[in-house]
Amino acid sequence: MSTQTTPSSFADEAPGVLFGLPMPMAAAMALRGEHIGGDTARIRMGFQPDLANSRGEAHGGAIATLLDCALASAARAHDPATFGVATIDLTLHFVAAGKGDLVATGHCERRGRSVSFARGEVRAEDGTLVALATGTFKLIERARQHQKT
C-alpha cells in the first residue's frame, strides 16, 4: 500500500538527507529537495565555488549529479518513503552554462513494477535552460524499519 506524502513532508530535512534517504553527497553538493509527489520532483543545488569549472560556472559533472538525483527522485515520487532507486541509464544534453543556484525538475513518464523512465531539466534561477536529461531507474523497496514496542 502506498504511503501518501505531501510536498512539505520533507521540507525541513537535514543536510545529507534527500526526500527521506540518507545521502551524504547531497550535503557535499548543497542539494535540497523542494518538492516530491505524484510523478514529479524538484531539487535545488546551491552554487558552490568548489563545484565550479575553470570559468566559475557549475561544472558539468555537478549538473549531471543534480539531474541524476532529480530524475531518480521523480521515479520514486509516487511513494518516496517506500522506494529507493538505482540508475540504469542516464543521458544528458548540456544547453547553456549553469550560473548561480540551479533547479532540476524531474518527471516520471512511465513507472512499471520494477523499472521507471524519467525526463527532466535544469534551469538557472533566471529561467535559462541549462541541461536536459532522460533516465531509466530500477525501483528498490527500502528495508522496513522495525520499531520496538
Summary of the structure (lengths in Angstrom):
residues: 149
radius of gyration: 15.1
end to end distance: 22.4
largest distance: 56.0
contacts: 462
relative contact order: 0.19
helix: 19%
strand: 43%
